[in-house]
Amino acid sequence: MGKRLKMATIGGGSSYTPELVEGLIKRYHELPVGELWLVDIPEGKEKLEIVGALAKRMVEKAGVPIEIHLTLDRRRALEGADFVTTQFRVGGLEARAKDERIPLKYGVIGQETNGPGGLFKGLRTIPVILDIIRDMEELCPDAWLINFTNPAGMVTEAVLRYTKQEKVVGLCNVPIGMRMGVAKLLGVDADRVHIDFAGLNHMVFGLHVYLDGVRVTEKVIDLLAHPDRSGVTMKNIVDLGWEPDFLKGLKVLPCPYHRYYYQTDKMLAEELEAAKTKGTRAEVVQQLEKELFELYKDPNLAIKPPQLEQRGGAYYSDAACSLISSIYNDKRDIQPVNTRNNGAIASIPPESAVEVNCVITKDGPKPIAVGDLPVAVRGLVQQIKSFERVAAEAAVTGDYQTALVAMTINPLVPSDTIAKQMLDEMLEAHKEHLPQFFNFPPKEVSYF
């Protein structure tokens, strides 16, 4: 089989890790990972040990020769790695809860990757990703970085603009979830469905939908618009349906996250009500996490439990394994990923990160040109790209005014005054994880 690969996963104590291990087991015949290093920090040691023990049981049950290593030493894990995956959350779910609750006080949607919450997740995350890349340049300069830490598009944008790391791919489960949802609408197996994806992370559109190679876009939109049909949605985003005439007029397939922009009032009302009753999504997930880790502790459990799909990130890790295998084996199959645009979408700068279908080769993703986006969706995509670029600059520089501009130009924020009020409160709330804004040494980050 040749060389056995070394893979390092930053944020190894994540509840998603069992899905990653399952994906590696399923593909061992084509992706010979000999060492999987799960990395966390002292705060995450208990979760790392629980997940690591489950991973070892899974590998043993499957009978594949993958060595599972647990470590709190990131540099040791990175040394000589062939692939590095990143799946961490700076500040943990407590930070996410602040991102969700604080904007609601100002009548603004509080969400993990959209609006003010997305900005602050990026401000906390990007410096850590850049620090990991500095280690990679020294310890594994030929390794591929596969990032599914959110906000994946903004993170990929920052890596492409502020580092020399060319071997980077951002990954999201939204396009896969959309394809699965369309297959369900059509009542067919997902492998018969193909969608031409183009846009940005959490701002991606299905331009054309095909069933067995025949275009069925209008049929799918009609099905999606029907009031008795369940939509193409996700566990973590409430399905409020769509105005049928709007969808038919749009003529392309929106992703679940578009609800925040096209149904802002409804989504805000839903979040305000949830915050009063069951809690924000972060608070719900905290309970889900407790239940998952109790399951993971069971010494008789040696598979990925089905309850993990309730976590909202279904298909993430499986998509990562599929991507890594395609790069390693030069498969030249088509997958939607976050990568450098290189002219694939005409109305986005060529050097910027986009989410688009790519041919996956041993040299990385090759974006498939789609030309320009339809005029009906082009402006919103460009506005979010401006937000991502300015936010990435703020994350790198720690410049207050740049962060304020990023906050204000996000379409979910109603004014510069409210933007400033939220920015000030959120900076103070996240102070320990934003050293670039306060001129003190960075604290070691928590991975989930």
BELDA-V402592 format. One record per residue. D_FIRST is the distance of its C-alpha to the first C-alpha in whole Angstrom. Layout:
BEGIN
D_FIRST  D_FIRST
END
This chain:
BEGIN
0  4  7  8  11  14  17  21  23  27  29  27  30  30  31  28  25  25  24  21  20  20  19  15  15  16  13  11  9  9  9  7  11  11  15  17  21  24  27  30  34  36  38  35  34  35  33  30  30  31  28  26  27  27  23  22  24  22  19  20  22  18  17  14  13  14  16  20  22  25  27  31  29  28  27  25  23  23  22  19  18  16  18  21  23  27  29  32  36  38  41  39  41  44  44  43  46  48  47  48  51  53  53  54  57  58  58  54  51  49  45  42  41  44  47  48  45  43  44  44  41  40  42  41  37  37  38  35  32  34  34  30  29  31  29  26  28  28  25  22  23  20  20  20  23  23  27  28  31  34  36  33  35  37  34  32  36  36  33  33  37  37  34  32  29  27  24  26  26  28  27  30  30  33  32  30  33  35  33  33  37  38  36  38  41  40  39  36  32  31  28  31  33  32  34  35  35  36  38  37  36  38  40  38  39  38  40  39  38  37  36  34  35  39  40  42  43  46  46  43  46  49  47  46  50  51  52  51  48  45  44  40  40  39  39  41  43  46  46  50  50  50  54  53  55  53  50  51  52  49  47  44  42  43  40  41  42  44  47  48  49  50  52  53  56  54  51  53  56  53  51  55  55  52  53  56  55  51  50  48  44  43  46  44  41  42  43  40  38  40  39  36  35  38  35  32  34  34  32  32  30  26  26  27  30  32  35  32  33  37  36  36  32  30  27  27  24  22  23  21  18  18  19  17  14  16  16  13  12  15  17  20  22  25  25  28  28  30  30  32  35  35  37  36  39  42  44  42  41  38  37  37  35  35  33  32  30  27  25  21  20  17  21  22  24  27  30  32  35  38  41  43  44  47  50  50  47  47  49  48  44  46  48  45  43  46  46  42  43  46  44  41  44  46  43  42  46  47  50  53  54  51  50  53  53  49  51  54  52  50  51  51  54  57  59  59  61  59  56  57  58  55  53  56  55  51  51  53  51  48  49  47  44  45  46  46  49  51  50  49  46  43  42  39  38  37  34  35
END
